[in-house]
């Protein structure tokens, strides 16, 4: 009989999307059970990964009554299933499942820290989030920061004295370099996509992929691009992603710049972002905070140069002057200068760059991360 491992996230979709393929791979060595909110998404996770799933409601935000209910249900679940390990991945799931696993006597209790929220918060909220993270660390037996930046934050804020181990080179699931492959898009396909978006053959395309919210640096990006486009009509900015007007609305001036600049193209959310990487010249990702951004890995696997901010994850993937450029956070002038420098050498960015793709393939392809995770699990047997 295989040892049982329960993977927990607040949303079953987080397991399905963030760990795509990994749970199926691990299930050949262990009995993997996926736990998270959402009945339908839990069913889809079971189909996609070929694992047992148990839907269990976990609120992402602080909700005392529901949180206590979820904690009790997780405790009951762990006592019933008697797993060899519980491994959580998102903040609220980490807090509740590590507490429940601790009191249920689960021998191996692991949590992966992705993007940390508390460094960007102040006052009471920062203190509360730090307290919650310390509880996670107290209850866990194994702690995995997603990258060196996340590890440094945990150390600098004195969250724990326990060992912190980065699996492989960072990132929770790596990148499928066969899927994110520029060779899948020939010149005909690229031209067709450009025509669809009314982009001329000689236009220089800057691309952003992600949520269109303030913390992703959209205001700085629009300010920088607007200045550049005043003197050039041969540049475009393609924005791929949804707005989140409830949680992090963009300022009115930024929205106006998006809607009125004829050189800005919105596509909304896209299930497949590869065609947009294929048509772009340079990817721009001026985010304020990340753990280890998948989108920068995807861009690199597609052989594209990236301009990123000096934040966790991005500054581990990108080496300035090699596969991209790193600029200070929330600095419109530095961002504009980096984008302008690309325009001055536009011939360099006309095609996908194999050396950029090679950097990602060597360090972050999925099999490396999956094997590293499996190795960690096998140590506990």
N, C-alpha and C positions, 0 to 999 in steps of 0.2 A: 504493500500500500504506500502511495506517495505521500510525503509530508504536505500538509495543507498550509497555504499562505493566503491571507485575506488582504487584498489591495483596496484601500478606501480613499475616496475623494468626495467632496461635497456634492458634486454632480457626476452621475454616471457618464455623461458626455465628456467630462474631463478625462476619465480613464480611457474612453473610446478614442478621443482625438489626440490627447497628449501622449498616450502610450500605444498608439496604433501599431499593431503587430507584435509588440513586446510581450503582452500577456499570453498570446497564443504560443509564442516561442518558449516562454518560461513554463507553460502548462505541460510541455513534454517531459519536464523534469520534476515538477511539483503539481499538486492540485491547486490551481489558482481560482479564487473566488473574488468577484468584483462587487463592491458595495458602494452605493451612492444614491442620491435622490433621482427620482424620475422613473416611473414604471415602464413607459415606452422606450426611453433611452437605455434602461437596464436590459430590456429584451433585445434591443439592437446590439448592445455590447456583447451579449451572449452569442448572438449570431455571428458578429464580426470576428470575435476572438476565439470562439469555440470553448468558452468557459462557463462555469456556473455563476449566476449573478443573483444578488439579493437586493431589491430596492429598499432603501431606508432613508427617510427624509432627514437631511442635514441642511439647515439654513446657513447661507454664506455670511449673513450679517448677524450681529449680536441680537439674540432673541431668547431671554432667560428661560421662559416656560418651555418653548420648543427645544432649546438646547438641553435642558434637563431630561426631557422626554427622549431625545435622540441618544443622550449619554446612557440612559437606562436600557434602551433597546440594543445599543451596541454592546453593552456589558452582557445582556442576556444572550445575544448572538454569539459572542466569543466563548461564553461558558458552554453553549450548546455545541458549537462547531469544534472547539478545542484546537485551534490552529497552532501550528509550529511557529508561525510569525504573523504579525499584523504590520503592514507597511502602508503609511498614509502619504498623501502628496500635496493636498491643499491646506491652507491655514486652519480653517474651522474643523475640517476633518481630522487634521493633526491633533488639535487640542482635545477633541472629544474621543477620538479612537485611541490615542495614547493613554488618556485617563482611564477609559474603559478597559483597555488591554492590561494596564498596570494592575487594576483591582481584580480583573478576571484571572490573573496569574499567567498570562501568555508569556512564554519564555523569551521570545525575541520580538522586540517592539522597535520598528524602524520608521523614521520620518525623513522625507526629502524636503528641504527648504528650497523653494523656487524664489521668485521675486519677493523681497521683504518690504513690507509697507511702512514699518515704524520709522526708518531713517528719514522719510519724507513727511512725517507728522510732527506735531509739536504739542507741548502741554500735557493735559490729562490723557488724551488719546494715545500719545506716544508711550506714556508710562503704562497704560493699560495693555497695549499691544506687546510691549517688552515683557510684562508680567505673564501674559498668555504664552509667549514663546519660551519663557523660562520654565513654565509648567510642562510644555511639550518636551523640553530637553530633560527635565527631571524624570519624567515617566519613561522616556525612550531608552533603549539599550544601544541603538545605533542611529547616528545622525549623519545625513548626507546633504551638504550644501550643493546646489546645482553648479556652482562655479567658484572661482577664487574670490570674486568680488563679494558674493553672498557669504562665503566663509569669513572674509575679513570683517564684514559688518557684524556677524555673530560674535567674533572675537573682540572687536573694538567696543561694542556695547555690553561686553561681559555677560552675554546671554547664558553661556555655559562654560564649564571647565572640562567637559567630556571631550574625547577625540572627535574631530570633524573630518570626514573623508569624502573627497570628491571622486565619484566613480568615473573611470576613464579620464577624458579630458573635459568633462562637464557636459551639461545638457541632459535632460531626463530621458530622451529617446533617440537622440542623434538625428541624422537626416538620411532619407532614402535617396541616395545619389543616382540610382537608376531611374527613379520617377522624376526627380529634379535634374533633368539632363538637357542641355541646350540642343543636342543632336536630334531631339524629338521635334524640333521646330525648324523647318527649312525656310529658305528665303521666301518661297511662295506663301507659306503660312504667316510669316512675319509681316509681309506686305499686305496680306488680306486683313490682318488684325489692325494694322495702321490705317488702312482705308476705312475700316468699320468705325474707327474713332476720329476720322477726318484729320489724321496726322500725315503730313507730307513726307515723302521719302527722305528729304534732307533735313527734316526737323530733328533737333536734339531733344530727347525725352528724359526728363527727370521723373522718377517714380516713387510714390509712397504707398506702402501696403500696411494696413492696420486700422485700428479704431480711430475715427476722426474726432479726437477729444484733445483737450488742452494739454494733458500730461504727456501726450505723444509729440509735443512740439509743433503742432500744426500752425499755431499763430506765428512762430518764428519762421517756419517754412514758407508760409504765404507772404510774410513781409519780405523775406529775402528774394523769393521768386518774383514778386510784384516789382521790386526795384530792378531786377535783371530784365524783366520782360518789357519795361518801359523803353529800353533802347534796342531790343531785339524782338523780331517777330517770328524767328525760326526756332523758338524753344517752346516746349510744352511741359506741363506738370500734370501727371496722371495720378489721381487719388483713388485708391482701391480700398474700400472698407466702409463700414456703417457709421452713422452718427449715434451718439448716446446722449440725447438731449435731456434725459431725466437725471442722469448721474454726473455727467461732466460736459455740460454744453459749451460750445465754442463761443467766444465773444462775438457780439453783433458785427464788429468791424471785420473780423476774420471771415465770418459767414458771407458778408457782403463781397469781400475780395474773391472768395471762391465762386460766387454766383455771377459776378460782373466781369471777371477777367476772361476774355475769350480764349486765352491760352491755357486755362485750367480745365481739365476734363475729369468729371466724376463718373465712376462706374458703379458705386454702391458695393455691397458685399458680393464676393465672388467665391464660389466653391473651389474653382481651379485658378490659382494665381499665376501659374507658370507662363501662360501666354503674355502676361503683362511684363514679367521679367524678360521674356524673350524679345519684346519690342523696345525695351528701355535701353538707354545708354548708361545711365548712372542711377543707382538707388539711393534715396535720402531717408534717413531714419533718425530724426532729432529728438528722440524720446527722453523724458526726464528720469525714468526709473524702469529697470527691467531686472529679471533674474538671469536668464540666458536666452535671448530672443531667437525663436525659431526662424523668424522671417529673415534675419541676417544670414543664418545658415542656408536657407533656401536660395537667397540671392547669390551667395558665394558658390553654391552648387551649380547654379545656372551660369557661372562664370562672369558675373557682373561686379563692377566696382561699387563700393558703398561709401557714403559719407554718413558717419554716425557720431553721436555725442559720447563724451567720456564718462560712461556709466557701466555698471556691472554687466558682464556678458558681452556687450558690444565691444568693449575695449579688450576683451580676451580673444574674440574672433578676428578682429580687425587689427592689422599692423599698418600704421600710417606709411603711405608711399609704396606699399606692397600690394595689398588687396583692397585698400580703401584709404579713407582719411578720417581722423578723429578730431572733432572740434569741441570746444567748451560747451557745457550745457546752458541752454537759454541765452545763447549769444547769436543774435541775428547777423551781426556784422561778420563774425567768423564763418558762419554758415554760408552767407552770401559769397564770401571770398573763396571758400572751398568749391562752391558750385561754379563760380566764375573761372577758376583755374581749370576746371574740367572743360569748359567751353573753349578756352584758349588752346587746348590740346585735344579737340574733339575727335580727331582721327584715331586716337588711341582707344576710344570707347565705341568704335563702330561695330565690333563683333564680340562674341563671348570670348573670354580669356581663359585658356586651358590651365595656366599656372594658378589663377585664382581658384578655379574649380578643384585643382589638385590639392590645395591647402585644406579645403573642407573635406575632401575625400579621405585624406590621410589621417585626419584627427577626429572627424565627427560622423563618419558613416555609421548607420544604425547598428550593424553587427558588432562594432567595437563597444558600443554602449550596452547592448543586450548581453554580450559575453561578460562584460564587467559586472553587470548586475547579477547575472547567474553565478559568477565567481563569489560574490559577496554572500549570496544565499547558501551556496554549497559549504562555505566556511562554517556555517552555523549548525550543520548536520552532526 
